[in-house]
Amino acid sequence: MTETTTFETAQAQGVPSLSTRSKLAMAALMVSIALAVLDTAIANTALPTIAQAMGISPAESVWIINAYQLSAVATLLPFAALGSVIGQRRVYLLGLLLFICASGFCAVAGSLWQLVLARILQGIGGSAIMSVNTALIARLYPTSILGRGLGMNALVVGVSFAIGPTAASLILSVASWEWLFAINVPIGLVAIVFSFSTLPRSEATGHRFDMLATALTTVGFAALIFGLGSAAQAEPARQTISALAIAAIALAILAFIERRKTAPMLPLDLLRRPVFGLSALTAFCAFATQGLAFVALPFYLEHTLSMSADQTGFVLSPWSAVVALMAPIAGRLCDRIAPGLLGGAGLAMLAIGMGLLAILPASAPLSALIVCFVFCGAGFGFFQSPNQKAIMSSAPPSRAGGASGVIAIARLIGQATGAALVALCFVLAGDAGPTLALALGCAFSAVGAVASGSRLLFR
């Protein structure tokens, strides 16, 4: 059955709204996205506990995060392109199924490298989910109220991050870390049944799936993330340089062979658009800040402030809870106010909050930490929805899949860069590594604020 755009009738009548089926489809998308985000938040919070249980160093444990991000970044653009060939719904559902299976493998892993391999599979599944998520939302909402749909997406992401640390703390207080991953299985089974019955069927665009571009993209981005991780953990220089050289060569060849394509897998044509390129840079800086904060803060709270694992989750929750509260507000505002202004103000707040966290003394009261977390959460909440709308609105409708892929890859590369820099901070500063990481987060968010504000010059 051919699937039509669900809001066309409403647009024709001049009253943008969603049908009941579209609302159910949106709910299905949000359940699946919540699953992937919840897992990420849980893994970040539990990293010190997993490191202790496995007898590994904090720097080594970061590979539990990097493995997910490496495989996700490496496969994200190919999955976005595949969605245009076989349909975004199929890519989404297959990714969700793989994510569920990989979560089960994580739960039974008996060593660091078994867990890393399972996280790689989990990252591939998460990549398939995230590669088409925003494009599917854009199909459900008319442009005039797209900010509301993206705001709802940001709300679910924020709530999931808010629940994640608390859920991790609750589970760790009564069970071992393996249950952090095992709990994804029943939730995932419910999500896949719900998604299968409600997500709309999407038509292929007629683009051909390029296997050579897929190979170059996968190798290039995998080598990039591996090189960043190797550099951060002070691995032999030959290993780091080789990985980064492979990444540069693969991506350069990819850019050359796709230079005349109308829909390249590596969307350099979209990145040349000023608003699109600045929005992608803004997203990278914001999520690098998030990666630095959410990997470094559990170590800071447990090692520097001597909090327990369950206390850490509860203390971190206000950050994500405020993101969840601010996201729908920002989503509605960005339908009337320039995203560059909203995003710039939000990231300026985030920079201030990160700077305050970096200079707080260890003797600071808990209330001071909570205030900083609330400030950071409010800033990040104001950035996310407006920035996503700027990216989707500045790309042609025929390139919605590529634009959706850029949103996800900017987020994942940013988070991977942040996580790798945390490991580097441990190598360079030892016990003071988390504090150095927070200072770097302040710098990244400040750059993001400038990039966001620069979009006002191209309105």
RAURTA-V73741 format. One record per run of one state. SS is the DSSP state (~ for helix, > for strand, _ for the rest). FROM is the first residue (numbers start at 1). TO is the last residue. If there is no record, write none. Layout:
ss=(SS | SS)
from=(FROM | FROM)
to=(TO | TO)
//
This chain:
ss=(_ | ~ | _ | ~ | _ | ~ | _ | ~ | _ | ~ | _ | ~ | _ | ~ | _ | ~ | _ | ~ | _ | ~ | _ | ~ | _ | ~ | _ | ~ | _ | ~ | _ | ~ | _)
from=(1 | 8 | 13 | 20 | 55 | 58 | 87 | 88 | 108 | 112 | 141 | 143 | 175 | 178 | 199 | 211 | 233 | 237 | 258 | 268 | 272 | 274 | 305 | 309 | 334 | 339 | 360 | 366 | 394 | 397 | 459)
to=(7 | 12 | 19 | 54 | 57 | 86 | 87 | 107 | 111 | 140 | 142 | 174 | 177 | 198 | 210 | 232 | 236 | 257 | 267 | 271 | 273 | 304 | 308 | 333 | 338 | 359 | 365 | 393 | 396 | 458 | 459)
//
